[in-house]
Every structure is written in C-alpha cells, then in structure tokens.
C-alpha cells in the first residue's frame, strides 16, 4: 500500500521527460542582470542540463545548415543541434522563479493536514471550528493545530484553557499561535504535561497565569512544557505534508525556499522525497540549532544534492520572540504592557558561543531577531565575531522588524543580510503601532532604509505564519498596504520600495542570502532554468494588480512541474 502511494505521488508530480535542449519562444520576458536591473527578452534557450543557455531578444530561428563542401578527406560540418522541444508561449509574461527567503516547509505542510485556525475572525468562530474538527476526527488521542491569532479576533488578551475546554474538554488539545511563538492548551493537555501552579517557565519563556495556575497559553520556550508530551508526526505524515507543501508552493510560483529551522526528521523527509524523484522545490536548509546542524551535516555544510535541489548550509538560532505574543525583545517597555520588554531567549555569551561553533566549521549563521534590543545585541555579536571569522560570512538577521534607527547603518559594514517578510508589515501595522507607540516606529519594517544603507535585502513570507504568495509580498513592499488597501497612502510610506527592488529581493537577493547565486535566482546563462509563466505583465502594474497575479506554469530545471488547473 505504501509503495503504491509513493509511486502515485511520483507519477502525478514529475514530468516524464528528462531535461533536454529546448526553447520557450514568444514570451514577454522579464529577468534581472548581475546588478539587479531589469532585462527584457522574447525567448529562452535551455541546455541539456536544464540550465539557461541564452536569453534571446528576438524570436527563435532554427539555425540554417548550408555547409560548404569540405576539402578531400575532411568530414562534412555537423548539422546544428535542433531543440528537442520548442514551445510557443503566446506572448505570456515570463519571470524568474521566485524564492522565499524565509519559510518553514514542514510546518507549512503539517498546517495543511492538521487543524488550521488562520481564517477564523473571532474566538467563537475558532471554538466552533475546533469543535467541528474534533467531531470529524473522533478517536484521535490529541487534537493538534495552528493559526490562532487573538489580535485578528479582536480579543485584546490571550485565550484561556477554559475557553478551549468549552470546545473540546475530553482529550488534550494543543494549538500553536500563527507566529509559532505561543501555544494554547486545554486543561487536559496541561494535566497530561504535569504542569501546575508551581511549574516554572524555562529562560526565554513565559507561562500565562490566572488565579495561581496556568491560564492556558505558553509563550516561546515555555511551549516546550507541553510540546514534550505532544505526539510527533509519523514519517508517513511528514511525507504527505511535504508533498502538499510543495504543490501549494509551486502553485504560487515558489521554486526555491530557505527552510528556517530544519530538524533531523524534516531532513529525512526531504531526502526520502528526493530519493524517489519527487523533490521539485529547491530547499536551502538551515538547521534548527547546533545539535541538528551537527547531526545532519556533520563537520561542514553539505554539498548541493539532487541537481541543486537540497543543501544544508547553515544554522538557525532564536534570539527573541514575536510582537504578537509580546515576546520580541525591546529596549523599552511595550506601550500596551508596562513592565514587559519581551524575552531574550539566548544569553549574550551563549549567543556568541553558538555563532562561533557554527562559523568555525563554515556554516552560515542566521539569527531570528525581531525587537530593537534583539537586533542591537545581534549586531554587537556580529561585530565582535567579524574580528575572528574572516571572509564571506553573510550573517543573516531574520525579520529585523524593529531596529533602532542608529543601528540601521551598521548592517552593511558588518556584512549582515536583512532577511525580511513584507507581508508581516501588512498584517502587523496596527498591532505594531499599539505595541510600540508612534514615537518608536522609525526603524520598523524599514526596507527602504536597508537599501539606502546598502544592506542586501532578501524577502520571504515566513510561511505558514503568512501566505507564501510572493506576489502579495511584492505588492506590500511597493505600497505598505494590506489586501484591503489600508492604510490609505501606506503605513510609513517613506519605506516603500519600487518593483525592481522588490523583484530582486524575491529572486537574486534571496538566492544570494543562501549562497546559491551561482545556482539559481536570476535566469542568467549558466543558472538553472527555473521560471514562471504568469497571466499579466507585472513590471508596470499597480500593487493591487500585482497582488492578483496568477501563475499559469512553473518550470524548474527546464522541466514543467506545475500547470494551473491540472
């Protein structure tokens, strides 16, 4: 049964033919040169290895064969090689495959096969969905899910165990917040974990309390108190989740993704998929902590595997939490919670030790830093380590959401990359204003300031925290507005960037951020032929129009791997 299931996946996901010399003709081609500037072309020539051979500025013409008669004893010249396939794209717009510079592949896949509350607009709606899910999945020992957001519900506080009990009280329930930085447990789950009023949160975590006992929400590292008893996904579930994640990513034009926080179980699922020929999306993997880094890659980063589809090149560290759960580490109190400044999750000495441990074996170091205190501390650590670890390190700062304005000019000289997610700004602008107050927003989600300070800017989505759709990300980067066009004129509009810079951040720069710029990302000759055919010319479109873009076809390595409607 299992073998048949795996064969069925391979059959429906992979093209039957291997890469071969071919031509995609009659396109409205938009690519980026080595400097991130737009170039235009009308045909793409693909070599036998699935790489870009040429970008043509005129329609493709079959080479003529009019050889002169050779001298006696000499062979006739070889006939020019004809393409194995030629496709007329009918004038459709072609762009490079888009790269998500920060996502969670397995987390996204698991969200597609478990309870997802991201579409709920109120606590009552969430309770109803939880109740219905439990009834439809009778017999499960635990109910697992993700996606809740008390800000979206307009609740003004965290939900409680009692409110979760009202939906499902008989079996344990564990639901992670949309940002993955808090979890909501019912009373049965809290009992199963042996947590009570005397339990202490680990450093970097917080247990929400009420009446001297756990109230139901566990923030950041305190989540481990419940997670240690939650049944992990089985390998078969991971395989299913990965396949669903890939299909969803390909459908929105994601051909490559930086997986931020790969566990050994995730890596094994990636390898199983690639071994059977079903791994289409290119994965730049960053291990979840030092232990997974050593367990997976050993003494040094792995080489590129499976025709440049998979590589573990670095490690992901967590310095603070998120704004939504007030876990982001701030330099001053939260404006809406006096006395709270968030949670540093790694002491300063340990942070430097972890970064050194990875850097000494040439692993790339990427650190989650959202609050201004976290970003300041991380920049200090990079500054110190740069004296020891020379060369092209490309230290990555993940999110860089709230940065003290005086710290913005520090990124470039330190060789740090700002790995940011435009869609976070569209979701967070009201909350960020509430959490920080107007006076502390000058360095918030500051994309234009990063570019002005010559900081490499890589864009992503943080999927499943947000939708992986990169066209929404491009639209937000250009407009500073959400899907409803709010706020009018854009939130802090001075931080808008143009189309060219936004596309660059989702392609060439996202590839550069993962040391993959020689492999894919720009459609320059010699790179893998990863590209999209889309339903409109986005180069001169409004942000609202770009947001509506539909992917018609996705190609990876010169092979078609997705067709809309099929």
HELIX and SHEET records of a PDB file:
HELIX    1   1 UNK A    2  UNK A   13  1                                  12    
HELIX    2   2 UNK A  105  UNK A  113  1                                   9    
HELIX    3   3 UNK A  123  UNK A  136  1                                  14    
HELIX    4   4 UNK A  161  UNK A  165  1                                   5    
HELIX    5   5 UNK A  187  UNK A  192  1                                   6    
HELIX    6   6 UNK A  221  UNK A  223  5                                   3    
HELIX    7   7 UNK A  224  UNK A  227  1                                   4    
HELIX    8   8 UNK A  235  UNK A  251  1                                  17    
HELIX    9   9 UNK A  264  UNK A  275  1                                  12    
HELIX   10  10 UNK A  289  UNK A  297  1                                   9    
HELIX   11  11 UNK A  348  UNK A  359  1                                  12    
HELIX   12  12 UNK A  372  UNK A  385  1                                  14    
HELIX   13  13 UNK A  405  UNK A  408  1                                   4    
HELIX   14  14 UNK A  410  UNK A  413  1                                   4    
HELIX   15  15 UNK A  422  UNK A  436  1                                  15    
HELIX   16  16 UNK A  438  UNK A  440  5                                   3    
HELIX   17  17 UNK A  447  UNK A  452  1                                   6    
HELIX   18  18 UNK A  470  UNK A  479  1                                  10    
HELIX   19  19 UNK A  493  UNK A  495  5                                   3    
HELIX   20  20 UNK A  499  UNK A  505  1                                   7    
HELIX   21  21 UNK A  508  UNK A  513  1                                   6    
HELIX   22  22 UNK A  538  UNK A  540  5                                   3    
HELIX   23  23 UNK A  543  UNK A  547  1                                   5    
SHEET    1   A 4 UNK A  52  UNK A  56  0                                        
SHEET    2   A 4 UNK A  38  UNK A  46 -1                                        
SHEET    3   A 4 UNK A  22  UNK A  32 -1                                        
SHEET    4   A 4 UNK A  85  UNK A  88  1                                        
SHEET    1   B 7 UNK A  52  UNK A  56  0                                        
SHEET    2   B 7 UNK A  38  UNK A  46 -1                                        
SHEET    3   B 7 UNK A  22  UNK A  32 -1                                        
SHEET    4   B 7 UNK A  93  UNK A  96  1                                        
SHEET    5   B 7 UNK A 531  UNK A 534 -1                                        
SHEET    6   B 7 UNK A 551  UNK A 556 -1                                        
SHEET    7   B 7 UNK A 559  UNK A 563 -1                                        
SHEET    1   C 8 UNK A  98  UNK A 103  0                                        
SHEET    2   C 8 UNK A 254  UNK A 262  1                                        
SHEET    3   C 8 UNK A 282  UNK A 288  1                                        
SHEET    4   C 8 UNK A 310  UNK A 318  1                                        
SHEET    5   C 8 UNK A 364  UNK A 369  1                                        
SHEET    6   C 8 UNK A 396  UNK A 399  1                                        
SHEET    7   C 8 UNK A 417  UNK A 420  1                                        
SHEET    8   C 8 UNK A 457  UNK A 459  1                                        
SHEET    1   D 6 UNK A 115  UNK A 116  0                                        
SHEET    2   D 6 UNK A 142  UNK A 148  1                                        
SHEET    3   D 6 UNK A 172  UNK A 177  1                                        
SHEET    4   D 6 UNK A 182  UNK A 185 -1                                        
SHEET    5   D 6 UNK A 213  UNK A 220 -1                                        
SHEET    6   D 6 UNK A 205  UNK A 210 -1                                        
END                                                                             
